[in-house]
Amino acid sequence: VMADAAGLVDAFIQSVETVGETNAGGGWQTSTSLKTKDKGSKSDLELLRRAQDTLLRGMHWTKQRMLILKLCTAEYTPIRKPVHLGDFMDVLLRGRNVDMAQRCNSTVLLDAGLC
């Protein structure tokens, strides 16, 4: 359900971002009533992006729930793999208003399933 919702939000965002393109007849086409040229619409679009980020974060933690249950019942075997810390932080902070002063470019060995 969350994946479907995130996909629909993504489709809507993409349709809004194409506002202003011309159709084959040379006329302007508007795929939705929300126009990105309006000041309020940019705010609405940002809220949709944040909603999409929240849905994706929810999907991530739903997957993590199963791993956490296995960890608590001693059924989980950790497997360390190289994880790029910058990418890990991007996923961790997605949908949150956090400014990183500097992006970490290091790669470390972590349990990829729990990251």
N, C-alpha and C positions, 0 to 999 in steps of 0.2 A: 504494500500500500504506500509506504513512504517513497519507494523507488518510482512508483507511478506518479505520485504527487510531484516529486522532484523533476521528473521528466516533463510533466505538463508545465511547471513553472519555467523550466529551461526553454521549452518550445515558445512560450509566451514572451519571454525575454528576447529570444532571437527574432520573433516577429516584430517586436517593438523596435529593435535596433535596425530593422530594415526599412522603417518608415522614412520616406523621402526618396526612395529609389523610384525610378520611372518604369512604367510597364512597357510592353511592346509597342503600344500605340503612341508613346511619347508623353502620355499624361502621368500625373502623379498618382501613386497608389498609396493607400493607407491600409495596412493589414489589421489595424485595431484602432479604437477610438483614442487610445493613449498616445500622445505625440511627445517624443523626446525633446522637442524644441521648447516646450513649455517648462517653466521653472519648477512647478509642482510635479510635473511628470517625471523629472529626473529623480526627485525624492521618492516617488512611488516606485520607480524602477529599482532604486537602491534598496528599498524595503523588500521588493520581490527577490532581489539577489540575496539579501540576508536571510529571507525565509527559505530559499533554496539551500543555502549553506547550512542552516539549522536542520533541514531535512536530511541532508547528506551526513551531518554529524550524528544524527539519530540513527541512521542506517549503520554507521560505523560502530556505534556503541551497542547496537543490537547484536552485531556479529561478535563484539568483544564479550558480551554477556555469556555466550556459550563457552568461550575460552576461560573466563573467570570461574564459571561453575566447574569446569574440568580441573582448574588449578586448585580450587578449594577441596575437591574430592580426591586429590592426588592422582588424577588420571591424565594430567598434562605433562608432556615432555618438552622442555624448552629447546628451541633450535635457534642458535645465534647466527645472524646473517648481517652483512654490512648494511647499515641504514644511514642515509644522508640526513644529518641533523637539520639542515635547512628545509628539506622536504617534509620531514617529520613535524617541524614547527608549523609549517604552512597548513598541514592537515589539522594539527592540534588547535590552531588559532582561527581556522576558517569560520567565518560568520560572527566573529567577535571584533569589537573595536579596540584592537591592540596594535600599537605602532612599535615595530621592532627597530631599534636604533641601528642595529647591524645584523645582517643575516649570516648565520654560521654556515661555513662551507666544509665542515669536517664530516668525515664518515667514521662511524664507530660500529663495533659489533654489539648488537642488541637482539633480544628475542623479538623477531619480526612479527610474530603472532600477537604479542601483547602491545606492540607499539602502534 
